[in-house]
Amino acid sequence: MLRGIFLERFDELLDAWRRHRQLQAAGTVSVAQLAESRLRLDELRDRANRVRRAFAPEPRELESVLLTTFCGTFDETVFLFHTDADWSGDRPRFHCVCGTRIDGVAHPA
């Protein structure tokens, strides 16, 4: 399921990239419009990357995985990273890519 979501988000990113390149080539749009388009590209890249990392982290990203767990929403195992956690409590609360919060393990000091 996550692979399908990733492919949809990646297609959306490619479409936005093509539109951005058309804006650049036109030469008639304002810097503000180009900046807005670029910010949208960054947002779409981050969304696609978050899904990809959840099911298929690159080898160098595996070193940063803090937790793997089964996601019932997507019916598959997901990888969770430091950046997926809220560290404000006595134990981390991870944010799964499906939106569910998952309590992390608390280790005694």
KAURMO-V302189 format. One record per backbone hydrogen bond with DSSP energy under -1.0 kcal/mol. CO is the residue of the C=O (numbers start at 0). NH is the residue of the N-H. If there is no record, write none. Layout:
co nh
CO NH
CO NH
This chain:
co nh
0 4
1 5
2 6
3 7
4 8
5 9
6 10
7 11
8 12
9 13
10 14
11 15
12 16
13 17
14 18
15 19
16 20
17 21
18 22
19 23
20 24
21 25
22 26
29 33
30 34
31 35
32 36
33 37
34 38
35 39
36 40
37 41
38 42
39 43
40 44
41 45
42 46
43 47
44 48
45 49
46 50
47 51
48 52
49 53
50 54
51 55
53 78
57 60
57 61
60 63
61 64
66 79
68 77
70 74
70 75
75 70
77 68
79 65
79 66
80 83
81 84
83 94
85 92
91 103
92 85
93 101
95 98
99 95
101 93
